[in-house]
Amino acid sequence: MDPITALAEFEQAALASIAAANNAAALEQARIEFLGKKQGRLKDLQSLLGKATPEERPVLGKRFNDVKTAVEAALEARQAIVAKPKVAATAIDLTLPGTLPELGRLHPLTQTVREFQQIMARFGFEVVDDRELEDERHNFDALNIPLEHPARDPLDNFYLAAACTASGKPVLMRSQTSTVQIRVMEQRQPPIRVISLGRVYRPDDIDATHHVMFHQMEGLMIGRDVTMASLKSVLRMFAAAYLGGDTEVRFRPSFFPFTEPSVEVDVRWKNGWLELGGAGMVDPNVLQSVGYDPEEYGGFAFGLGIARFCMLRHGIDDIRLFYQNDVRFLRQF
């Protein structure tokens, strides 16, 4: 066999063997067989150069070098490929859809708050908000709650020992969203139609319908022609909008220092009634405390438990479920 033909066959066999090697061991075996310095087939072909005539040596030498360079380059390229870590086929299939991240969702109470805002906006009420850390004037005094009233008992409120007002008066976590109505009336003149939704704090015994921190919706409407009938109409329409048109609502006479007359608002629940909050006509003393003339203006106010409405809507019988952060429960909403 002439040297040129032998080199061509060597190149073809070496390149095929290198391409077929699918791991480092097989590739090393191909290197030893074709490029090994002691027993490699290329070393055998090198001996043919010594038998060539002086005229053949330049052509044969160039062809030998070209073949050697091509085989060595193929070996180096294949080594780089074999050395790469194996990747699962599904991870590099660009035609497959990506794995979507798991998104969170709004807490059921947050969903309820937003729906309350939408419903009351349709009734013409503006949403306002204010601080949760309050002074005694806005939490008690301006709401016509006397010093001897049990609602002011330190054991029934969360006073802060490490904070006080600029004048040195004690501060507490607000026990009702009624504080917001005082601040609104201090800053505006009638007519007023606002709601405020937020957290309130009371050291109650925790059970299925009570918690130390809960959410309220405060409503306030002040004007010249606001009556108890206006209050009942708004609350009935609100209950129907959120709980359904067949919701049964009742009003029971009650007493609150900041409203007169006052009522408790209940809805039918299971085999009885569930109290949802208190309401009534704003007491004249409250109007006077913010500079309104009770002979000219009147109005109503109400405070409703947001969590209890949410419980009614979804058939939940324990308010504690809202605050336990159990993902299995929260994923249902």
C-alpha positions as CSV (number, residue, x, y, z in Angstrom):
1,M,0.0,0.0,0.0
2,D,1.4,3.4,-1.0
3,P,2.0,5.9,1.9
4,I,-0.6,8.4,0.7
5,T,-3.4,5.8,0.7
6,A,-2.2,4.5,4.1
7,L,-2.4,8.0,5.6
8,A,-5.9,8.5,4.2
9,E,-7.1,5.2,5.7
10,F,-5.5,6.1,9.0
11,E,-7.2,9.6,9.1
12,Q,-10.6,8.1,8.3
13,A,-10.3,5.4,11.0
14,A,-9.0,7.8,13.7
15,L,-11.6,10.4,13.2
16,A,-14.4,7.8,13.3
17,S,-13.1,6.2,16.5
18,I,-12.7,9.6,18.2
19,A,-16.3,10.6,17.2
20,A,-17.7,7.3,18.5
21,A,-16.0,7.7,21.9
22,N,-18.8,8.8,24.4
23,N,-16.8,8.9,27.6
24,A,-13.3,9.7,28.8
25,A,-12.1,6.1,28.9
26,A,-13.1,5.3,25.3
27,L,-11.5,8.5,24.1
28,E,-8.2,7.7,25.9
29,Q,-8.2,4.3,24.2
30,A,-8.7,5.9,20.8
31,R,-5.8,8.3,21.5
32,I,-3.4,5.4,22.5
33,E,-4.4,3.4,19.4
34,F,-3.9,6.1,16.9
35,L,-1.5,8.7,18.5
36,G,0.4,6.7,21.0
37,K,4.1,7.3,21.0
38,K,5.1,3.7,21.6
39,Q,2.6,1.5,19.7
40,G,0.3,4.0,18.0
41,R,-0.6,3.6,14.4
42,L,0.7,7.0,13.5
43,K,4.2,5.9,14.7
44,D,4.0,3.0,12.2
45,L,3.2,5.4,9.4
46,Q,6.1,7.6,10.3
47,S,8.5,4.8,9.3
48,L,7.2,5.1,5.7
49,L,8.8,8.5,5.4
50,G,12.2,6.9,5.7
51,K,11.5,4.7,2.7
52,A,10.4,7.5,0.4
53,T,12.6,8.9,-2.3
54,P,14.0,12.4,-2.0
55,E,11.5,13.6,-4.5
56,E,8.5,12.1,-2.6
57,R,9.5,13.2,0.9
58,P,8.2,16.9,0.7
59,V,4.8,15.8,-0.5
60,L,4.6,12.9,1.9
61,G,5.9,14.9,4.8
62,K,3.3,17.6,4.3
63,R,0.5,15.1,4.1
64,F,1.7,13.3,7.2
65,N,1.7,16.6,9.2
66,D,-1.8,17.5,7.9
67,V,-3.2,14.2,9.0
68,K,-1.6,14.4,12.4
69,T,-2.9,17.9,13.0
70,A,-6.4,17.0,11.9
71,V,-6.6,13.9,14.2
72,E,-5.1,15.8,17.2
73,A,-7.6,18.7,16.7
74,A,-10.5,16.2,16.6
75,L,-9.3,14.5,19.7
76,E,-9.0,17.8,21.6
77,A,-12.5,18.9,20.5
78,R,-14.0,15.6,21.6
79,Q,-12.2,15.8,24.9
80,A,-13.9,19.1,25.6
81,I,-17.3,17.7,24.8
82,V,-16.9,14.5,26.9
83,A,-15.6,16.6,29.9
84,K,-18.9,18.6,30.1
85,P,-21.4,17.4,32.8
86,K,-24.3,15.5,31.5
87,V,-27.6,17.5,31.6
88,A,-31.0,15.9,31.6
89,A,-32.7,16.1,28.2
90,T,-35.8,17.8,29.7
91,A,-33.7,20.6,31.1
92,I,-32.4,21.6,27.7
93,D,-35.5,21.0,25.6
94,L,-36.4,24.6,24.7
95,T,-39.7,23.5,23.2
96,L,-41.1,22.6,26.7
97,P,-42.9,25.3,28.8
98,G,-40.9,26.6,31.8
99,T,-41.8,25.8,35.4
100,L,-43.9,28.6,36.7
101,P,-43.1,30.0,40.1
102,E,-45.7,29.5,42.8
103,L,-47.4,32.8,43.4
104,G,-48.9,33.8,46.7
105,R,-52.5,35.1,47.1
106,L,-54.2,37.7,49.2
107,H,-55.2,36.7,52.7
108,P,-59.0,36.2,53.0
109,L,-59.3,39.1,55.4
110,T,-57.5,41.4,52.9
111,Q,-59.8,40.1,50.2
112,T,-62.8,41.0,52.4
113,V,-61.5,44.5,53.2
114,R,-61.1,45.2,49.5
115,E,-64.6,44.0,48.7
116,F,-66.0,46.1,51.5
117,Q,-64.3,49.1,50.1
118,Q,-65.8,48.5,46.6
119,I,-69.3,48.0,48.0
120,M,-69.2,51.1,50.2
121,A,-67.8,53.1,47.3
122,R,-70.9,52.3,45.3
123,F,-72.9,53.7,48.2
124,G,-70.9,57.0,48.0
125,F,-68.5,56.4,50.9
126,E,-64.9,57.6,50.8
127,V,-62.2,55.3,52.2
128,V,-59.9,57.0,54.8
129,D,-57.3,55.6,57.2
130,D,-55.3,56.7,60.2
131,R,-53.0,55.6,63.0
132,E,-53.3,52.5,65.1
133,L,-51.4,54.0,68.1
134,E,-53.7,56.5,69.7
135,D,-54.0,59.0,72.6
136,E,-56.8,58.9,75.1
137,R,-58.6,61.9,73.7
138,H,-59.3,60.3,70.4
139,N,-59.9,56.8,71.8
140,F,-62.1,57.9,74.7
141,D,-62.6,61.5,75.5
142,A,-63.9,62.8,72.2
143,L,-66.1,59.7,71.9
144,N,-68.0,60.7,75.1
145,I,-66.5,57.8,77.1
146,P,-66.3,59.1,80.7
147,L,-63.3,58.4,83.0
148,E,-65.2,55.9,85.1
149,H,-66.4,53.9,82.1
150,P,-65.2,50.2,82.2
151,A,-64.0,50.5,78.6
152,R,-61.1,52.7,79.9
153,D,-59.9,50.1,82.3
154,P,-56.1,49.5,81.7
155,L,-56.8,45.8,81.9
156,D,-59.1,46.1,78.9
157,N,-56.7,48.0,76.7
158,F,-53.2,47.7,75.4
159,Y,-51.4,50.8,76.9
160,L,-47.7,51.3,75.9
161,A,-45.4,51.8,78.9
162,A,-42.5,52.9,76.6
163,A,-44.4,55.6,74.7
164,C,-46.4,58.8,75.4
165,T,-47.7,61.9,73.6
166,A,-45.7,65.1,73.3
167,S,-47.5,66.4,76.4
168,G,-46.7,63.3,78.4
169,K,-50.1,61.7,78.1
170,P,-50.4,57.9,77.8
171,V,-50.9,56.2,74.5
172,L,-52.5,52.8,73.6
173,M,-53.3,50.6,70.6
174,R,-56.7,51.8,69.4
175,S,-59.5,49.7,70.7
176,Q,-61.9,50.7,67.9
177,T,-61.8,52.4,64.5
178,S,-64.1,55.1,65.9
179,T,-61.0,57.1,66.5
180,V,-60.8,57.7,62.8
181,Q,-64.2,59.4,62.7
182,I,-63.0,61.9,65.3
183,R,-59.9,62.8,63.3
184,V,-61.9,63.1,60.1
185,M,-64.5,65.4,61.8
186,E,-61.7,67.5,63.3
187,Q,-60.3,68.2,59.8
188,R,-63.5,68.6,57.7
189,Q,-66.9,70.2,57.7
190,P,-70.2,68.3,56.9
191,P,-71.4,66.7,54.8
192,I,-69.2,63.7,55.5
193,R,-69.6,60.1,54.3
194,V,-66.5,58.0,55.0
195,I,-65.4,54.5,56.0
196,S,-62.2,53.3,57.6
197,L,-61.1,49.7,57.7
198,G,-58.3,48.4,59.9
199,R,-57.0,46.6,62.9
200,V,-58.1,47.2,66.5
201,Y,-56.7,45.7,69.7
202,R,-58.4,44.5,72.9
203,P,-57.2,42.0,75.5
204,D,-60.2,39.7,75.1
205,D,-60.2,36.0,75.8
206,I,-59.4,34.2,72.5
207,D,-62.2,31.9,71.4
208,A,-64.0,30.9,68.2
209,T,-65.5,34.4,67.7
210,H,-63.0,36.7,69.6
211,H,-59.4,37.6,69.3
212,V,-57.0,40.2,70.8
213,M,-56.4,41.7,67.4
214,F,-59.2,41.9,64.8
215,H,-60.4,44.0,61.9
216,Q,-63.2,46.5,61.9
217,M,-65.0,48.7,59.3
218,E,-66.0,52.1,60.7
219,G,-68.7,54.0,58.9
220,L,-69.6,57.7,59.5
221,M,-72.2,59.8,57.7
222,I,-72.9,63.4,58.9
223,G,-75.3,65.8,57.3
224,R,-78.6,67.7,57.8
225,D,-81.0,65.0,56.9
226,V,-79.4,61.8,58.2
227,T,-81.7,59.6,60.3
228,M,-81.9,56.1,61.9
229,A,-83.7,55.0,58.8
230,S,-80.7,56.0,56.8
231,L,-78.5,53.9,59.0
232,K,-80.7,50.8,58.8
233,S,-81.0,51.1,55.0
234,V,-77.2,51.4,54.5
235,L,-76.5,48.4,56.8
236,R,-79.2,46.2,55.2
237,M,-78.0,47.1,51.7
238,F,-74.4,46.4,52.7
239,A,-75.3,43.0,54.2
240,A,-77.3,42.0,51.1
241,A,-74.4,43.1,48.8
242,Y,-71.8,41.0,50.6
243,L,-73.7,38.1,52.0
244,G,-76.6,37.8,49.6
245,G,-80.0,39.4,49.1
246,D,-81.8,36.9,51.4
247,T,-79.6,37.8,54.4
248,E,-81.7,38.4,57.5
249,V,-80.6,41.4,59.6
250,R,-81.9,42.5,62.9
251,F,-81.2,45.6,65.1
252,R,-81.3,45.3,68.9
253,P,-81.5,48.3,71.3
254,S,-78.1,48.8,73.0
255,F,-76.0,51.5,74.5
256,F,-72.7,53.0,73.4
257,P,-71.3,56.3,74.9
258,F,-70.7,57.7,71.4
259,T,-74.1,57.0,69.9
260,E,-77.7,57.7,71.0
261,P,-79.9,55.8,70.2
262,S,-77.6,52.8,69.8
263,V,-78.2,49.3,68.3
264,E,-76.5,46.0,68.0
265,V,-76.4,44.6,64.4
266,D,-77.0,40.8,64.1
267,V,-77.4,38.5,61.1
268,R,-78.9,35.0,61.0
269,W,-76.2,32.4,61.5
270,K,-76.8,28.6,61.7
271,N,-79.6,28.2,64.2
272,G,-79.3,31.6,65.9
273,W,-77.8,35.0,65.4
274,L,-74.3,36.4,65.1
275,E,-73.4,39.8,66.3
276,L,-71.5,41.8,63.6
277,G,-71.1,45.1,65.4
278,G,-72.6,48.2,66.9
279,A,-74.2,51.3,65.4
280,G,-76.4,54.3,66.2
281,M,-76.9,58.0,65.8
282,V,-73.8,60.1,66.7
283,D,-74.2,61.5,70.2
284,P,-74.5,65.3,70.3
285,N,-71.6,65.4,72.8
286,V,-69.4,63.8,70.1
287,L,-70.4,66.4,67.6
288,Q,-69.7,69.2,70.0
289,S,-66.3,67.8,70.8
290,V,-65.2,68.3,67.2
291,G,-66.8,71.7,66.9
292,Y,-70.1,70.7,65.1
293,D,-73.4,72.2,66.0
294,P,-75.7,69.3,66.9
295,E,-78.7,71.5,66.3
296,E,-77.7,71.9,62.7
297,Y,-76.0,68.5,61.9
298,G,-76.7,64.9,62.8
299,G,-75.4,61.6,61.6
300,F,-74.9,57.9,62.2
301,A,-71.8,55.7,62.8
302,F,-71.3,52.0,62.8
303,G,-68.5,49.6,63.5
304,L,-68.6,46.1,62.0
305,G,-66.4,43.1,62.5
306,I,-64.7,42.3,59.2
307,A,-63.6,38.8,60.2
308,R,-67.2,37.8,61.2
309,F,-68.5,38.8,57.8
310,C,-65.8,36.7,56.2
311,M,-66.7,33.8,58.4
312,L,-70.4,34.0,57.3
313,R,-69.4,34.2,53.6
314,H,-67.2,31.2,53.6
315,G,-68.8,29.0,56.3
316,I,-65.9,29.3,58.8
317,D,-66.8,28.7,62.4
318,D,-63.5,29.7,64.1
319,I,-61.9,33.2,63.8
320,R,-58.6,31.8,65.0
321,L,-58.1,30.1,61.7
322,F,-57.4,33.5,60.1
323,Y,-54.4,34.1,62.3
324,Q,-52.7,30.7,62.4
325,N,-50.9,31.1,59.0
326,D,-51.8,27.5,58.0
327,V,-51.1,27.4,54.3
328,R,-53.6,24.6,53.8
329,F,-56.4,26.8,55.1
330,L,-55.3,30.0,53.3
331,R,-55.0,28.3,49.9
332,Q,-58.7,27.8,49.8
333,F,-59.4,31.4,49.1
